[in-house]
Every structure is written in C-alpha cells, then in structure tokens.
Amino acid sequence: MNLPDLQSYRSNFISKGVQLPLVLVPGTDDGLLKHLPSPPPGKTGWPWNEQVEPVVYDHKINWPKLTIVTPSYNQADFLEQTIRAVLLQNYPNLEYIIIDGGSNDQSKQIIEKYAPWLSYYQSEKDNGQSHAINMGFSLSSGRYHAWINSDDYYLKGVFHKVISKFMSAKVDFIYGYGNDYNVLSGKTTTTRILPFIDYFIKIPGLVQPSTFWSATIHEPIWEELHCSLDFELWLRLVKGHSRVLIKEPLSVANVHDQAKTHSPKMKAQWEADHQKIWAADAHGTVHEWKKIVFLNRIRIKLYSWFR
C-alpha cells in the first residue's frame, strides 16, 4: 500500500502561490441566504430558500474550525445543492475547499458562481476522486474534517449538531445515519447503522457523507482505489479511536445511474478494490471472516430487540 505524502501536495500548492492558511467562508450576521446567488427556478426548501439561522451559534463559544472538502467531476445536476448545503449551515468558522477534476459540463460555472464564498477552488485535470480529496485536505487547517461528494448534501443544522457533539463528548470520530434519495422515483430511504467496536470494523456500514473526524487522526486516502476508498480509510482512521454515533440522518445521497455505489458498470472496479484491500501487502486476508459475520448477525438481532 503506497499512501501519498500530503505535505508534498501542500508544497505544490504553495509553489503555485496559494496562501495558507486559507481564508474562511465569509459570514454575515443575517446569514448567507440573501447574499448567495438565487436558487434555480422552482427550487424551494433546504438548501434553496432556507438556511440555518446564525443565532444558533452561541457567540460566547469559540467554535473550532471545520474543513469541508468537495471532490467534483461532471455532477452539475447536483453540485449546486451540495455547495448551498455547506454554505447555508452558516457555520461561523468554516473552511470550504472544492477540487474539480476539469469537468466538461456546467460544474466549473457553478463553482465560479459561488467562488466569493469558497476558501479555495480549482478546476483542472487530476487523478480521480481520491487524488482530489487528498489535495483538498493537504490545504486544510481545520480542527475537524469531512468530505462531501458533489452529488451528496448535508441536512439542515448538521454542522451545529456535529461540532457541539465533538465539544461535549471529546471524541475523535462522529458518524450518523444517512438518507438515500432516488432521483427517478422520488423516494427516500434511511440507512440506520449500529454503534460498533473495532472488531466489526471490517464489515462495511458507515455512511461516508455522515462522517466527521478530528484532524489529529486524519490519514491520506489510498489513491489506487476507485470505489472502496472510504471503507479502506475507515480501516486505518477509525480503529483504536474514540467515536460516537448520532442516531439520525446527517446527509443525503442522491441515487442515480452515474453514482459509483449504484452503477452496475462499476461492479468490476468494486471487485478490483476488494482484491487490493485484502492483499498481503495491504490489510491481509481476514481468516476469521465467517466468525465476524456470524457475530455481527447476532449483534444486529440483539440491537433490534433492546434498542
């Protein structure tokens, strides 16, 4: 497993003239809703004509810096929703970075429309989603981290909820439920996950856009992976660290034909990632896999009885 050196990415940005630390997303006393570009015609509700009211952030509290990274490539149908759902949280100490891989749809124009409220953005060819995320976090100066893909979005009030929990619980990692919205049927389903211990971490389950973590435990993403990059990251980043589950949805994933998680075209790539992750020079063979799966089934059943 060859993991990139994020410091080298950071040095490349500095050599290009990027000033660090990046500027914060500019806030206003009345929030950003009236200051951002108008939403597209017919778009209402969160995050189009609603915002988190800034008064929820107690001015007596020193809110820690939160860094959000969005990797982007040809998701113009969803990207504006993603951006607005970050900015309209009105979090008072926010660093927002968008790394677009040189999209050839309308993504660049959408990003540039919101450029005055971004800490940093670029739109140029890169080596894929993992590379984009790593480049984004190489610029980070936040105390807490998360990434949101350009076809997902955060639910209203999530930043206040998550950062408040970080401050009260003193943990390294926070995760929550997630909603899937099927863009064709218009139906929403909720993925509810269980609290877990390290023993069960090899069973996929975390909802990627509903995860947040401390910069002190951050690790780079393995760039050879194309589909299971988040799952493999959790194997390294979460294990051995304190965590807490927020038992409600924190994000929405738009389910569509081009999404990696739901595209049948990506089946071979998922399998290739699987082979890499469990290879001898990576995480190695899981010899007690049947035992882990069996005990996890018992865990699920017990939880359903006693929750």
N, C-alpha and C positions, 0 to 999 in steps of 0.2 A: 504494500500500500504506500503510494507516494503522495503525501499531502503537501500542498503549496505553502510557501512562506509568505504570509500576508504582509510582512514588513517589506518584502520586495515589491509587492503591488503598491503599497503605500509610497515607497520611494519613487516609483514610476509616476505616480500622480503628482508628487511634489516637484519632480523634474519637469513636469508639464506646466507648472505654475499654479497648481491647486494650493490654496492657502488653508492650513489646518490650525486649530480646529475649524470645522465648517460652521457657517452661520446657522443660527437656529431658525426654525419656521417663525416668521413674524406673526405675533398675535395682536389682538385688539381687545379692548375692554368689553365690546359688544359681540365678540366672536367674529369668525371669518365669513359667515354665511352671506352677509351683504357685500362683502369685498371680493369674493371669488367670482369667476365668470358665471353667468346664468346657466342653469342646467339645460340640457336639450329639451325641446318642446315635448310636453306630455309626461315628463319625468317628475314624479312627486314622491313625498315620503323621504325616509332615510336612504341615502345621504344626499338627496337632491335639494329639497327645500326645508330640511330640518338640520339642527345642529345640537351638540352638547353645549348647554349654556355654561359660559366660563365661571359663573358663580359657584359651580360645584367644586371648584378647586380652591380650597381654603387658602387665602393669601398669606396666612401665618405659617403655612407649611412650605418648606424648601423642597419642592418636587424634584426628584432626581431626573437627570437627562435620560430620555428614551430615544434609541435609534431604531428606525424602521427602514428596511431595505426592500425595494421592489425590483425584482428582475423582470424585464419586459421584452417580449418579441411577438409582434403581429397579433396582439389581442386588443385591437382598437375598440371592438364591440363592448369590452368590459373595463378597459383601463381607466376611463374617467370615473367610473363608480369606485374603483379601487382607490384612486387618488383622493377623491372627495371624502371617502370614509376614513381616511387617515387624517386629513386636514381638519375636518369638521368635528373631530374629537375635541378640538381646541385645547389640546394638552399644552400647558404653559412652558415646557422645557423639552421641545421636540426637535430631533434631527431626522430629516426625511431625505432619503437618497434613492434615486431611480437610475438603474443601469439598463439601458435599452440596447439590444443587440443589433441595431441598424435596421429596424423594422421598415418594411416597404408598404405598409398600409397607412392609416392615419395616426398611428401611435405617436410619432415624433411631433406632429402638430398639436396633439392633445397635451403632451408633456410640456411643450413650449408655452401653451396657453396658461399652464399653471406654474411656469418657471419662477415667477416672483415669490412663490410660497414654498419653494423647494430649497433644501440645503445644498444639494448638488444633483446634477443630472448629466448624462451623456447618451448619445445615440450613435453608436458605431459598432462595427463587427466585433464580436467576441467569440469565445469558445464554448458558448452554451450557457444554460441556466446556472450550473454550479459555479462556473467561472464568474458570471455576473454577480452572484451573491457574495462570493469571496471578495471580489473587487469592492463591492459596496461596503462590506464590513471592515475592509482594510482602512477605510476612511473614518470609521466610527470613533466617536469619543463619548458615547452614551454609557451610562451605568448599567442599563438594561437593553437587551437586544430582541428583535423579532424580524422575520421577513414575511411579506405578504405577496403572493404571486399576482400577476396583472389580470387574472380572471377570478380572483377571490376578493372578498372585502370584509372589513371588521364591522361588527354590530355596534350600535349606538351605546356610548358610555363605557366601552371596554377598557380604554386606557386608564380611566379613573379607577375602575374596579380592580384591574390587574396591579397597577402600581401601588394602590392602597394596600392590597394584599401582600405585595413584596415588603412593604414597610412594616406591616403589623406582624407577619409570620416569620420574617427573617430567613427566607428560603432562597435557594439558587435557581429553581425552575418552577414555573407555573404552567399548568395546562388545563384545558377545558373541553367541553363538548363542542360540536360543530354542526352546522346545518348544510345540507346539500340542496341546492335549488335547481331543478330540472328546467332548462330554458324552453324546452319544447312543450312539456306537459303543464308547466307552471306549478308543479307540486314541490313541496318542501318536506324533507325528511331530516330527522335529527340523529346524529351519531353520539350515543352516550357511552362513555368509557369508564372503566373502573380505576380506582386508586391501585397503584401497582408497586411491587417491590422489585429489586434488581433481578431476582430470579426469573421473573416473567418478561424482562425487557426484550428478549429475543422474539417475542410474539408481537407482530405489528399491531398497532392500535391507536397510537397518538394521532390527533388531528393537527396536521402541520400548521395551518394558519391560526390555530388556537393555542400556540405555544409561545412562551416568553422566557428569557433566561438572563442571568447575571453575566455581565461582561467578564467577570473573573473566571468563569468556566468556559468561555467561548472557545471553540475549535474550528479550524477551516473545514470546509466540505471537500470530500473526495471527488475531484473533478472528472474522474474516469466514469463515474456513474451518471446515468441519464434519467432514471425513473425513481430508484430507491435511495436517492441522495439524502432525504430527510431521515428515513429509517436507519440508515447506516450512521448518520450523525448522532442520533439518539443513543446508539450503542456505546459511543465514546463520551458524549457530552453529559448524558443524564446519569449514567451509572455511578453510584457512590456519592451522589449529591442530594441535598435535601430538596423536597418538592411538595407541592400542594395542588390538589385538584379543585377547580371551580366548577361546581355541578350545574352548569348552564351553558348554552351556546355562546361562544365568543366571536365566531366568524361564520361566513357563508361562502361555500364553494359553488361556483356556477358549473353545473354539469352540462357538458356539450361535447360534440363529436371530436373536437380537437384537443380536449383535455387529456393529458397523459394517463391519468388514473382511469379514464373511462373509454379510451380509444382501443379497439381491438387490434389496430395496426401496431400498437406498442407491445404486444404480447412477447415477441422475441426479445425486445430490449429489456423488459422486466426480467426475463429468464437470464439474460446475459449479466445483468446486475446481480442477480441472485448468486450466480456462479462466482463472480468476483468477490462478493462479500464473505462467502463461506469458504473461500480458497485458503490453503495452508499459509500463504503469506499475508492474509488479512485476518479475519476473525476465526478462521479454522472451522472444522467440522463440529457440529453440535451432536455429540454422541448420545446425550440423554434427551433428545428431541421428543421422543414418544412420551417420556415421563413428564416433561414440561407441559406438553399439550394436554395430557390426561389431568394433571393437577390444575391446569388453568380451567378446564371444563368444570371441575369441582368448585373452583373459586367463583366462577360465573354463577353457578347454581346457588351456592351459599349466599352470594350477594343478593340474588333475586329474592331469596327468602327473607333476609333480615334487614334489607335497606329500608 
